[in-house]
Amino acid sequence: MLNTFVVYVENKPGVLNRVASLFRRRAFNIESLTVGHTDKPGVSRMTIVVDTDEQGALRAEANLYKLVNVLLVNNVTGGPAVMRDLAMIKVAATPETRSHLLQLVHVFRARVVDVAPESVIIEITGTEDKIDGLLEVLRPFGILEMVRTGRVAMSRGAKSAAAAVGGMAELAIPPEMRDDEDVSYSV
Amino acid sequence: MTKTGGEIIWECLVRQGVKHVFGYPGGAILPAYDAMTRYPIHHILVRHEQGATHMADGYARASGGVGVAIATSGPGATNMVTGIATAMMDSSPIVCITGQVGSKLIGYDAFQETDITGVTLPITKHNYLVTHADEVARTIREAFYIAASGRPGPVLIDITKDAQQSSCEFEWEAAAPQLPGYRPDLSPEPEDYDHALSLINTARRPVILAGHGVIISGAMHVLRSFAEKSGIPVAPTLLGLGCFPASHPLNLGMMGMHGEAWVNKAIQEADLLLAFGMRFDDRVTGNVKTYAPTAKKIHVEIDPAEINKNIKVDVGLVGDLRQVLQHLLPDVESVDRSEWRQYIDELKGDSAVRDIQNLPDDGHLYAAHVINDLWRETHGGALVVTDVGQHQMWEAQYYHHEQPRSLITSGGLGTMGFAVPAAIGAKFARPEAEVWAVVGDGGFQMTMAELATMVQEKIDIKIAIINNGYLGMVRQWQEFFYERRYAATPLLSPDFVKLAEAFGIRATAVSQRAHVVPTIREAREYRGPVLIDFQVEQEDTVYPMVPAGADLHNMIRRPSPIVETAQDV
């Protein structure tokens, strides 16, 4: 089963390596991993998709927390969340096939971002299923090249994971001086 | 004040309370070594960097503080890998400082360049590459904090040569750790406490499994109160030995692959297991599918990633063991569990008859005799550091530990060569302790170069080599599982007595049982290092034994001299 984790990390050298190494070391299979900046300087956000069962997902989460540079882990698999993948697909297009292609692009609410004499680049954003669907209908035209970003995810509603990270950043005071309210962890 | 990065290293170590550093100099760490002479820290020159890490590890385990090892880049750093992995598996807090080539040379395969932060990524709790002098202080403070807090572990700091050479403003206070993502201070939910208490107070056949965490969190007293109040018997793991007095009537003895047969049977028949600071390692569970099938399980553990990792539990209490037990104790009820304890006592059956201590003297010298005599002669008061293999298990079985931190052994990684350097580290941590390294003839030869370190530092350690001419534990597996095909296990050793004498160490060889006690007495009376070469029975076997992956209750037991049946072997 695919589990999607949203992970906030300190933007320190090697942090991507630490996360990837953790999954390799614990024999988890990463389906996709995306990383980018957040609105908060020094904090990056990853979306990691892992093929594992429920127990494995709990283990992955607990192990992610053991990484010193990991600020917050959120498994958004069960709850309501928006999941998106972006793909750019270069398809062979002759003057004869181009209009048919454009129709399909319209149906899938994709966009043509480049037109060349013998090809077009189509950009599509959506769930993996939708992109797979478009790929299926484009295949007969001849797919010349394709790139996908891998899944990014965000929970629905006003609840903000970023706010929690903001809260954690305030803890960047010396641990010995920290006012130690206990943090609860439920298994 | 302005300091070089190299000076800041020692400024920080002094402020962290470091008195001893185990290390080996080299090109990329030279600026730090040059600054060292101006600081009140005793540097112990080792003979191999692996030794430095084991010494730091032994120092940490004997003292409860943080051990420090230092080495140069490249081979100096890679030689530390085994010691770091050992500390990682056994949750031992050490800080390793390595030199690195200049920051401008990183990535160009410079002389003695190794990506040591990359190499040690999966075997450190955390590691750092420091390329600027102004990062040194904060990094060292964070490293000590991370190494010692939560579930302890090794932290490596790789510092480039230019970061050691260049200068910056040094301000200790301003360099406080900034670790927003690091939370070692978790505590359980109230409802989990309630659930645990209801299981504890209603259990009829409970067993406490006491691990290394009891010692690390300093929970010995509260564990004892807990066990005495509830009447629940205690079974320690290998690394838990000493966390609960061996002579205490509630102490069942060690569990696991070479644990006592009745302890494993009691675990298999229990209705509740209380796992305190242990991690259900495969060496204590045997086949996890048939492990304690009738027992509910409560796991008290500081590392959330250990809960439900090997064994699915009913309640996981994540937090510091001492605090959790203190929280539980007032609500733990005194229940009469004498019937259950008596039943376990009956499970012992003919174990005493099978015990090698009770077998008639056949003129041979057995390792178990040596270790039992050592226990008796030292009144159980020595700090014993073992290597890995048969002698390690015999030590666990026949040296009865009353005090925490009186046994130091490589449990998780099973690192041969650990004993001699770890004993050196332990002796520096506790100079008043009587330190014995109990080591096999194989493991001894892996790190025996550190004898020179012992002599150079004039420290008083007694070394007992359990010499059976084989890589004994491997030979035992070959005997049981490979039809006695002893591939590469017969071991030729030098004359250990002459070898020790070449180092300037007093030495004796013993091959008769009658000479064991007098030789131990002589060694104890002598002020200075002594090596004793105990030439023991060659094809002796550690009993009982759970074959790897077998059910915990299906142990191979020592053939009884009275009823020897096929079932026994």
Interface residues (C-beta under 8 A of the other chain):
Chain A: V9 E10 P13 G14 N17 R18 S21 R25 Q55 L58 R59 A62 N63 Y65 K66 L67 V68 N69 V70 L71 L72 M168 A169 L171 A172 I173 P174 P175 E176 M177 D180 D182 V183 S184 Y185 S186 V187
Chain B: T117 G118 L121 P122 K125 H126 L129 Y145 I146 S149 A176 P177 Q178 L179 P180 G181 Y182 R183 D185 L186 S187 P188 E189 D192 D303 P304 A305 I307 N308 K309 K312 V315 G316 V318
